[in-house]
Amino acid sequence: MMIPLLRQVARVCVWLVLLILITITRTSPVESGGVHSYDIVCRNRQDAWDVLLNGHVVLRMRCPNGGISPAERADLVVARLRDALETVCYEDIKPAVAMGYFAVVVGDRHIVTADARHAKANNSSCYTLALRWANNIRLALGGSPLSNSNGHLISFDAVHPYGVSVGAASWYGGRWHGRLTANGEIYDEMSLTAAHRTLPFGSLVRITNLLCGKQVVVRINNRGPYIAGREIDLSKAAAEAIDLIGPGVMDVAVEVIGSGG
């Protein structure tokens, strides 16, 4: 009598454990193999299109870009997110410098560009908007947001072992024009060059203005800057290309896209 009873109790316990595991799996918002529970839709809101993820507005398309209307852009975001979230988790959602623009990516998949018009409409920089959109998506999936500190920006073009960093850029010219640089060249303020404390001479570096997204590629041919808190010193021509002349110092994204040598 006791043995059959014990067997029945054991079977019931096994089924209860399996039921609990299935329930946890189905209700967990984010897993390493992809997001298995989400609802994503577009909604028209007067002159804009909202993208809603699990009932939360994660981004709003107000402006066209590249010949694509706000409605078409919103539809593209929904389609790209649906595809990407099948195989990745919220930790893969980050801001990036992609195809020459600040964007939101999921793993290696481009989701949406944080263009200058949308940044202006949101009273923010292109970089800040990409970070905000990425965090909105992460939070809607039950994940944790990224901080404003440096270290989470992604570049698909940076060469190993370098990544992409955010730091202060300044520029130099005037009395330095015509002098010898640290690598033995004659400094020409109208050439696209820059000074960096540690990068090898000849390195090609793409500099992106965080505010408007303007970019320039420079070659490292000098050492500096020697003022605390600054990462790179651009030539006058490079500074003009990204609207740095007026402010003198601004935060930029720094990508090493070609090694020196």
DOKOL-618078 format. One record per residue: residue number from 1; residue in three letters; y, x, z of N, C-alpha, C in turn. Coordinates in pm, whole numbers, plus 50000, padded with zeros to 5 digits. Last residue first. Layout:
! DOKOL-618078
ATOM|zalum|lokol|n.y|n.x|n.z|ca.y|ca.x|ca.z|c.y|c.x|c.z
ATOM|NUM|ALA|Y|X|Z|Y|X|Z|Y|X|Z
...
***
This chain:
! DOKOL-618078
ATOM|zalum|lokol|n.y|n.x|n.z|ca.y|ca.x|ca.z|c.y|c.x|c.z
ATOM|261|GLY|55290|55145|46129|55199|55252|46091|55235|55312|45960
ATOM|260|GLY|55271|54816|46281|55339|54935|46234|55240|55042|46192
ATOM|259|SER|55150|54493|46170|55147|54611|46258|55220|54728|46197
ATOM|258|GLY|55295|54175|46153|55250|54291|46078|55257|54415|46166
ATOM|257|ILE|55381|53987|46324|55299|53940|46212|55252|54053|46123
ATOM|256|VAL|55461|53909|46637|55431|54030|46558|55334|53988|46449
ATOM|255|GLU|55709|53685|46728|55572|53699|46677|55558|53830|46601
ATOM|254|VAL|55905|53533|46959|55884|53665|46899|55736|53677|46860
ATOM|253|ALA|56147|53283|46987|56003|53314|46983|55986|53443|46906
ATOM|252|VAL|56440|53316|47195|56372|53307|47067|56222|53322|47088
ATOM|251|ASP|56747|53251|47354|56602|53258|47364|56540|53234|47226
ATOM|250|MET|57037|53460|47292|56967|53331|47296|56817|53354|47308
ATOM|249|VAL|57357|53599|47266|57224|53608|47329|57163|53470|47328
ATOM|248|GLY|57562|53527|47081|57539|53665|47122|57403|53690|47183
ATOM|247|PRO|57669|53289|46978|57630|53295|47119|57605|53437|47169
ATOM|246|GLY|57735|53395|46703|57827|53326|46794|57788|53337|46941
ATOM|245|ILE|57496|53513|46597|57622|53587|46607|57715|53525|46710
ATOM|244|LEU|57271|53362|46556|57283|53430|46685|57419|53497|46705
ATOM|243|ASP|57159|53224|46334|57276|53171|46406|57292|53231|46546
ATOM|242|ILE|56971|53363|46193|56922|53263|46288|57035|53207|46376
ATOM|241|ALA|57113|53534|46027|57011|53448|45966|56964|53338|46061
ATOM|240|GLU|57269|53689|46196|57334|53587|46114|57232|53487|46059
ATOM|239|ALA|57071|53861|46292|57136|53767|46383|57204|53655|46307
ATOM|238|ALA|57019|54010|46065|56912|53926|46121|56970|53821|46214
ATOM|237|ALA|57267|54140|46036|57217|54052|45930|57109|53958|45981
ATOM|236|LYS|57281|54292|46272|57379|54186|46247|57329|54087|46143
ATOM|235|SER|56952|54330|46423|57065|54377|46343|57161|54260|46319
ATOM|234|LEU|56855|54249|46762|56851|54230|46617|56971|54295|46549
ATOM|233|ASP|56659|54340|47023|56796|54356|46972|56791|54348|46820
ATOM|232|ILE|56458|54174|47267|56472|54235|47135|56619|54234|47094
ATOM|231|GLU|56469|54092|47537|56343|54142|47480|56363|54217|47350
ATOM|230|ARG|56651|54108|47843|56651|54093|47697|56526|54158|47638
ATOM|229|GLY|56639|54167|48111|56625|54028|48071|56625|54004|47922
ATOM|228|ALA|56868|54440|48119|56760|54365|48183|56759|54219|48135
ATOM|227|ILE|56934|54627|47838|56992|54536|47935|56881|54447|47989
ATOM|226|TYR|56842|54773|47631|56832|54833|47763|56906|54753|47869
ATOM|225|PRO|56631|54650|47361|56759|54664|47432|56737|54717|47574
ATOM|224|GLY|56514|54969|47237|56609|54887|47309|56556|54744|47310
ATOM|223|ARG|56477|55165|46939|56437|55131|47076|56551|55058|47147
ATOM|222|ASN|56399|55087|46591|56481|55144|46699|56427|55101|46834
ATOM|221|ASN|56270|54944|46400|56305|55083|46366|56387|55151|46475
ATOM|220|ILE|56078|54676|46302|56118|54754|46419|56145|54899|46378
ATOM|219|ARG|56200|54435|46079|56115|54554|46096|56168|54635|46214
ATOM|218|VAL|56193|54072|46078|56259|54201|46092|56155|54313|46106
ATOM|217|VAL|56242|53754|45951|56142|53859|45974|56214|53993|45973
ATOM|216|VAL|56370|53455|46093|56393|53576|46015|56283|53675|46050
ATOM|215|GLN|56446|53101|46117|56362|53219|46134|56411|53336|46049
ATOM|214|LYS|56542|52806|46298|56568|52906|46193|56492|53034|46224
ATOM|213|GLY|56511|52622|46505|56393|52658|46428|56417|52757|46316
ATOM|212|CYS|56710|52557|46683|56714|52493|46551|56594|52526|46464
ATOM|211|LEU|56624|52672|46934|56709|52553|46926|56696|52481|46793
ATOM|210|LEU|56478|52902|46904|56415|52788|46970|56493|52660|46951
ATOM|209|ASN|56453|53092|46619|56551|53031|46707|56490|52906|46770
ATOM|208|THR|56215|53337|46580|56244|53197|46559|56342|53147|46665
ATOM|207|ILE|56116|53624|46410|56200|53573|46519|56237|53429|46486
ATOM|206|ARG|55847|53826|46339|55916|53703|46301|55987|53647|46424
ATOM|205|VAL|55818|54165|46266|55829|54065|46372|55906|53944|46321
ATOM|204|LEU|55630|54440|46183|55704|54327|46127|55701|54213|46229
ATOM|203|SER|55657|54778|46281|55602|54645|46306|55692|54539|46243
ATOM|202|GLY|55791|55017|46256|55733|54960|46135|55671|54823|46155
ATOM|201|PHE|55695|55146|46570|55789|55147|46458|55718|55095|46333
ATOM|200|PRO|55536|54930|46810|55534|55046|46719|55639|55033|46609
ATOM|199|LEU|55716|54801|47094|55642|54777|46970|55646|54899|46879
ATOM|198|THR|55887|54862|47315|55749|54912|47311|55676|54894|47177
ATOM|197|ARG|56157|54774|47289|56123|54884|47379|55985|54943|47356
ATOM|196|HIS|56316|54735|46973|56226|54683|47076|56180|54800|47161
ATOM|195|ALA|56552|54640|46730|56512|54737|46831|56425|54668|46935
ATOM|194|ALA|56532|54563|46377|56550|54529|46518|56505|54644|46606
ATOM|193|THR|56646|54454|46048|56573|54541|46139|56600|54498|46283
ATOM|192|LEU|56750|54398|45764|56676|54311|45856|56586|54398|45944
ATOM|191|SER|57081|54537|45721|56938|54533|45690|56868|54449|45795
ATOM|190|MET|57336|54561|45807|57310|54454|45712|57165|54454|45662
ATOM|189|GLU|57353|54784|45965|57362|54654|46031|57334|54537|45937
ATOM|188|ASP|57156|55052|45948|57236|54969|45859|57238|54827|45917
ATOM|187|TYR|57099|55369|46077|57109|55227|46105|57205|55157|46011
ATOM|186|ILE|56887|55592|45927|57029|55561|45946|57041|55411|45965
ATOM|185|GLU|56587|55688|46109|56659|55626|45998|56809|55618|46031
ATOM|184|GLY|56451|55783|46331|56511|55880|46240|56582|55822|46121
ATOM|183|ASN|56368|55606|46517|56265|55655|46426|56320|55747|46318
ATOM|182|ALA|56600|55539|46652|56498|55616|46724|56387|55668|46633
ATOM|181|THR|56871|55594|46415|56785|55510|46499|56678|55597|46563
ATOM|180|LEU|57196|55731|46379|57051|55749|46371|56980|55652|46464
ATOM|179|ARG|57463|55515|46254|57405|55614|46345|57254|55625|46323
ATOM|178|GLY|57553|55311|46095|57557|55446|46040|57501|55553|46132
ATOM|177|HIS|57663|55110|46360|57637|55117|46216|57653|55260|46166
ATOM|176|TRP|57755|55104|46613|57621|55160|46594|57586|55176|46446
ATOM|175|ARG|57998|54978|46607|57999|55123|46627|57862|55187|46611
ATOM|174|GLY|57854|54709|46450|57982|54773|46477|57970|54923|46489
ATOM|173|GLY|57568|54600|46632|57627|54646|46506|57753|54723|46536
ATOM|172|TYR|57313|54390|46768|57403|54504|46778|57447|54548|46639
ATOM|171|TRP|57208|54102|46961|57224|54176|46837|57323|54290|46857
ATOM|170|SER|56931|53958|47148|57073|53988|47130|57086|54060|46996
ATOM|169|ALA|56700|53727|47287|56737|53817|47179|56888|53836|47180
ATOM|168|ALA|56466|53662|47543|56608|53664|47502|56629|53768|47392
ATOM|167|GLY|56149|53502|47459|56236|53592|47533|56377|53589|47477
ATOM|166|VAL|55817|53423|47430|55952|53367|47429|56039|53456|47516
ATOM|165|SER|55557|53546|47211|55625|53536|47340|55762|53472|47321
ATOM|164|VAL|55237|53567|47075|55374|53521|47058|55434|53506|47197
ATOM|163|GLY|55043|53856|47058|55049|53711|47043|55190|53670|47009
ATOM|162|TYR|54862|54147|46957|54986|54080|46996|54973|53930|46976
ATOM|161|PRO|54667|54321|46875|54644|54246|47000|54766|54167|47045
ATOM|160|HIS|54651|54089|46601|54589|54142|46723|54641|54283|46749
ATOM|159|VAL|54941|53919|46478|54830|54013|46460|54780|54060|46595
ATOM|158|ALA|55025|53575|46433|55042|53700|46507|54918|53788|46491
ATOM|157|ASP|54976|53330|46317|55005|53442|46228|55014|53577|46299
ATOM|156|PHE|54957|53124|46486|54841|53144|46400|54858|53267|46310
ATOM|155|SER|55055|53117|46822|55091|53158|46686|54962|53180|46607
ATOM|154|ILE|55149|52910|47097|55046|52966|47009|55107|53009|46877
ATOM|153|LEU|55262|52919|47432|55295|52903|47290|55193|52975|47205
ATOM|152|HIS|55213|52983|47693|55127|52882|47633|55157|52859|47485
ATOM|151|GLY|55396|53173|47788|55254|53204|47791|55165|53103|47723
ATOM|150|ASN|55672|53092|48009|55617|53153|47888|55467|53171|47901
ATOM|149|SER|55722|52772|48169|55715|52917|48168|55648|52968|48041
ATOM|148|ASN|55707|52504|48190|55810|52556|48100|55807|52708|48090
ATOM|147|SER|55355|52411|48191|55483|52439|48253|55582|52490|48149
ATOM|146|LEU|55169|52134|48066|55200|52276|48063|55337|52296|48127
ATOM|145|PRO|54999|51876|48260|55101|51925|48167|55114|52077|48173
ATOM|144|SER|54653|51773|48259|54769|51828|48330|54869|51883|48229
ATOM|143|GLY|54508|51460|48143|54513|51603|48167|54638|51645|48242
ATOM|142|GLY|54489|51203|48055|54447|51230|48192|54447|51377|48227
ATOM|141|LEU|54594|51156|47815|54449|51176|47817|54397|51208|47957
ATOM|140|ALA|54861|51157|47866|54801|51029|47826|54648|51036|47826
ATOM|139|LEU|54901|51431|47912|54908|51338|48024|54843|51203|47990
ATOM|138|ARG|54880|51530|47648|54790|51578|47754|54785|51479|47870
ATOM|137|ILE|55095|51399|47525|54959|51374|47479|54858|51416|47586
ATOM|136|ASN|55310|51510|47668|55290|51365|47666|55147|51329|47626
ATOM|135|ASN|55283|51781|47604|55257|51736|47741|55236|51586|47748
ATOM|134|ALA|55356|51774|47333|55223|51822|47372|55187|51773|47512
ATOM|133|TRP|55621|51685|47355|55522|51602|47286|55380|51643|47325
ATOM|132|ARG|55731|51905|47495|55734|51770|47554|55629|51681|47490
ATOM|131|LEU|55693|52116|47312|55630|52122|47445|55623|51984|47507
ATOM|130|ALA|55853|52023|47104|55710|52045|47081|55634|52049|47214
ATOM|129|LEU|56103|52024|47237|56047|51898|47188|55897|51912|47164
ATOM|128|THR|56140|52296|47284|56128|52205|47398|56067|52073|47357
ATOM|127|TYR|56160|52387|47015|56054|52435|47103|56031|52339|47220
ATOM|126|CYS|56391|52259|46928|56265|52233|46859|56147|52274|46948
ATOM|125|SER|56585|52138|47209|56552|52238|47108|56419|52199|47042
ATOM|124|SER|56747|51814|47242|56665|51927|47290|56649|52028|47178
ATOM|123|ASN|56818|51545|47186|56906|51633|47263|56829|51751|47324
ATOM|122|ASN|56674|51401|47013|56625|51401|47152|56707|51492|47242
ATOM|121|ALA|56804|51457|46780|56802|51317|46824|56756|51304|46969
ATOM|120|LYS|56742|51729|46760|56880|51688|46783|56887|51545|46836
ATOM|119|ALA|56467|51709|46709|56515|51781|46827|56657|51739|46862
ATOM|118|HIS|56468|51575|46466|56414|51508|46584|56459|51576|46713
ATOM|117|ARG|56584|51777|46310|56647|51646|46320|56597|51568|46441
ATOM|116|ALA|56405|51996|46329|56539|52007|46387|56607|51871|46403
ATOM|115|ASP|56064|51898|46421|56169|51941|46329|56307|51933|46394
ATOM|114|ALA|55777|51959|46515|55898|51926|46593|56017|51978|46514
ATOM|113|THR|55503|51826|46340|55610|51926|46343|55727|51874|46425
ATOM|112|VAL|55171|51759|46452|55304|51711|46416|55404|51825|46429
ATOM|111|ILE|54913|51890|46428|54927|51747|46452|55063|51696|46407
ATOM|110|HIS|54688|52128|46303|54827|52088|46311|54836|51936|46327
ATOM|109|ARG|54424|52281|46472|54465|52172|46384|54611|52132|46410
ATOM|108|ASP|54298|52451|46642|54359|52511|46523|54408|52405|46424
ATOM|107|GLY|54379|52272|46921|54295|52381|46873|54364|52448|46756
ATOM|106|VAL|54625|52091|46811|54506|52068|46892|54402|52167|46843
ATOM|105|VAL|54980|52141|46822|54848|52164|46764|54741|52125|46864
ATOM|104|VAL|55308|52073|46735|55202|52046|46833|55070|52066|46761
ATOM|103|ALA|55556|52321|46639|55468|52207|46617|55380|52184|46738
ATOM|102|PHE|55812|52491|46469|55751|52456|46597|55673|52327|46579
ATOM|101|TYR|55731|52656|46156|55801|52557|46236|55735|52546|46374
ATOM|100|GLY|55578|52820|45996|55721|52845|46001|55800|52746|46084
ATOM|99|MET|55318|52739|46040|55375|52722|45906|55527|52735|45907
ATOM|98|ALA|55382|52715|46381|55285|52692|46274|55357|52666|46143
ATOM|97|VAL|55388|52789|46696|55468|52823|46578|55370|52818|46462
ATOM|96|ALA|55310|52521|46928|55277|52638|46846|55389|52666|46747
ATOM|95|PRO|55194|52359|47228|55298|52385|47126|55264|52512|47051
ATOM|94|LYS|54859|52212|47257|54965|52307|47295|55076|52309|47189
ATOM|93|ILE|54550|52118|47354|54674|52061|47302|54791|52146|47351
ATOM|92|ASP|54323|52203|47478|54351|52261|47346|54481|52210|47286
ATOM|91|GLU|54292|52050|47700|54337|52188|47720|54373|52256|47589
ATOM|90|TYR|54178|51812|47617|54323|51816|47632|54375|51958|47650
ATOM|89|CYS|53923|51910|47375|53969|51848|47497|54120|51871|47513
ATOM|88|VAL|53763|51824|47057|53833|51913|47149|53876|51836|47273
ATOM|87|THR|53646|51640|46884|53574|51766|46911|53643|51858|47011
ATOM|86|GLU|53798|51417|46850|53652|51400|46848|53580|51525|46896
ATOM|85|LEU|54061|51480|46828|54012|51448|46961|53863|51419|46966
ATOM|84|ALA|54106|51511|46551|54099|51628|46639|54034|51597|46773
ATOM|83|ASP|54107|51246|46449|54012|51345|46398|53993|51460|46498
ATOM|82|ARG|54315|51133|46592|54182|51073|46596|54075|51172|46554
ATOM|81|LEU|54527|51301|46515|54481|51299|46654|54340|51241|46664
ATOM|80|ARG|54550|51237|46242|54517|51374|46283|54465|51380|46426
ATOM|79|ALA|54618|50964|46254|54496|51007|46184|54453|51147|46229
ATOM|78|VAL|54862|50977|46397|54749|50899|46448|54618|50947|46385
ATOM|77|VAL|55015|51133|46219|54989|51181|46356|54868|51109|46415
ATOM|76|LEU|55024|50963|45997|54959|51093|45987|54923|51148|46125
ATOM|75|ASP|55177|50751|46099|55038|50727|46056|54960|50857|46046
ATOM|74|ALA|55419|50888|46138|55348|50832|46253|55202|50806|46219
ATOM|73|ARG|55484|50947|45872|55460|51056|45966|55382|51006|46087
ATOM|72|GLU|55524|50691|45770|55415|50773|45716|55381|50888|45811
ATOM|71|ALA|55749|50618|45922|55626|50539|45931|55506|50620|45882
ATOM|70|PRO|55940|50814|45840|55895|50807|45980|55764|50729|45995
ATOM|69|SER|55834|50957|45518|55909|50864|45600|55860|50865|45745
ATOM|68|ILE|55857|51274|45373|55768|51175|45434|55848|51088|45530
ATOM|67|GLY|56011|51482|45283|55989|51372|45192|55897|51264|45245
ATOM|66|GLY|56029|51650|45506|55951|51693|45391|55920|51581|45294
ATOM|65|ASN|56076|51377|45716|56069|51523|45707|55979|51560|45590
ATOM|64|PRO|56274|51116|45871|56181|51167|45770|56179|51320|45774
ATOM|63|CYS|56291|51020|46219|56350|51083|46099|56242|51122|46000
ATOM|62|ARG|56153|50911|46432|56280|50851|46391|56326|50896|46253
ATOM|61|MET|55871|50867|46610|55916|50916|46480|56040|50840|46437
ATOM|60|ARG|55786|50963|46929|55856|50862|46851|55909|50925|46723
ATOM|59|LEU|55499|51006|47142|55608|51057|47058|55664|50944|46974
ATOM|58|VAL|55360|50862|47329|55354|51009|47338|55458|51075|47248
ATOM|57|VAL|55353|50588|47523|55424|50641|47407|55428|50793|47420
ATOM|56|HIS|55036|50475|47633|55155|50555|47662|55221|50600|47532
ATOM|55|GLY|54795|50352|47570|54903|50269|47620|55032|50341|47651
ATOM|54|ASN|54644|50560|47463|54601|50496|47588|54716|50418|47654
ATOM|53|LEU|54919|50642|47287|54786|50693|47320|54750|50639|47458
ATOM|52|LEU|55132|50551|47027|55084|50521|47161|54941|50570|47179
ATOM|51|VAL|55409|50634|46857|55267|50664|46860|55221|50646|47004
ATOM|50|ASP|55663|50431|46710|55603|50493|46829|55456|50521|46804
ATOM|49|TRP|55919|50459|46482|55777|50430|46496|55723|50507|46617
ATOM|48|ALA|56243|50297|46441|56155|50410|46471|56010|50362|46483
ATOM|47|ASP|56420|50090|46442|56434|50190|46335|56346|50311|46358
ATOM|46|GLN|56212|49881|46603|56340|49877|46535|56344|49981|46424
ATOM|45|ARG|55925|50009|46618|56026|49981|46721|56163|49993|46656
ATOM|44|ASN|55584|49969|46547|55721|49971|46495|55818|49929|46605
ATOM|43|ARG|55324|50175|46650|55397|50051|46675|55540|50066|46626
ATOM|42|CYS|54989|50295|46617|55131|50304|46581|55198|50169|46611
ATOM|41|VAL|54740|50408|46859|54794|50316|46760|54938|50351|46728
ATOM|40|ILE|54445|50487|47027|54568|50538|46967|54613|50447|46854
ATOM|39|ASP|54253|50531|47303|54300|50428|47211|54434|50474|47157
ATOM|38|TYR|53959|50689|47428|54101|50685|47400|54132|50575|47301
ATOM|37|SER|53706|50868|47528|53765|50740|47565|53915|50745|47541
ATOM|36|HIS|53625|51120|47463|53537|51009|47426|53595|50872|47458
ATOM|35|VAL|53729|51415|47336|53779|51302|47414|53703|51178|47370
ATOM|34|GLY|53505|51699|47358|53592|51605|47290|53636|51494|47383
ATOM|33|GLY|53351|51856|47520|53304|51831|47385|53392|51736|47307
ATOM|32|SER|53471|51856|47767|53479|51978|47688|53436|51956|47544
ATOM|31|GLU|53654|51547|47810|53539|51634|47832|53550|51753|47737
ATOM|30|VAL|53846|51293|47954|53846|51416|47877|53723|51498|47911
ATOM|29|PRO|53802|51056|48100|53893|51055|47985|53882|51177|47897
ATOM|28|SER|53503|50901|48200|53578|51026|48208|53667|51039|48085
ATOM|27|THR|53349|50682|48147|53484|50658|48197|53567|50785|48209
ATOM|26|ARG|53105|50776|48058|53180|50683|47975|53324|50667|48019
ATOM|25|THR|53020|50945|48265|53039|50999|48130|53127|50908|48045
ATOM|24|ILE|52993|50765|48478|53090|50874|48487|53122|50928|48349
ATOM|23|THR|52784|50602|48377|52915|50544|48408|53023|50651|48413
ATOM|22|ILE|52575|50787|48364|52622|50723|48241|52762|50665|48261
ATOM|21|LEU|52543|50846|48637|52579|50951|48542|52635|50892|48413
ATOM|20|ILE|52464|50596|48739|52587|50659|48787|52636|50764|48689
ATOM|19|LEU|52220|50561|48605|52328|50466|48584|52462|50524|48626
ATOM|18|LEU|52070|50773|48709|52102|50771|48567|52218|50678|48536
ATOM|17|VAL|52055|50686|48977|52120|50813|48945|52161|50817|48799
ATOM|16|LEU|51910|50448|48943|52044|50444|49001|52121|50571|48968
ATOM|15|TRP|51667|50546|48843|51750|50459|48760|51894|50451|48812
ATOM|14|VAL|51580|50687|49071|51603|50758|48944|51694|50677|48854
ATOM|13|CYS|51550|50477|49256|51646|50585|49282|51680|50660|49154
ATOM|12|VAL|51341|50330|49134|51472|50268|49153|51580|50375|49175
ATOM|11|ARG|51134|50516|49153|51181|50472|49022|51321|50412|49032
ATOM|10|ALA|51107|50535|49433|51145|50654|49357|51201|50616|49219
ATOM|9|VAL|51018|50277|49492|51145|50324|49547|51196|50444|49468
ATOM|8|GLN|50768|50283|49359|50871|50190|49316|51010|50231|49366
ATOM|7|ARG|50638|50479|49512|50662|50502|49369|50771|50410|49316
ATOM|6|LEU|50624|50354|49759|50705|50476|49745|50735|50506|49599
ATOM|5|LEU|50447|50148|49692|50581|50116|49738|50675|50236|49721
ATOM|4|PRO|50210|50289|49632|50280|50212|49527|50423|50180|49565
ATOM|3|ILE|50171|50404|49900|50193|50489|49782|50260|50412|49668
ATOM|2|MET|50125|50193|50080|50245|50276|50093|50276|50353|49965
ATOM|1|MET|49879|50082|50000|50000|50000|50000|50127|50086|50000
***
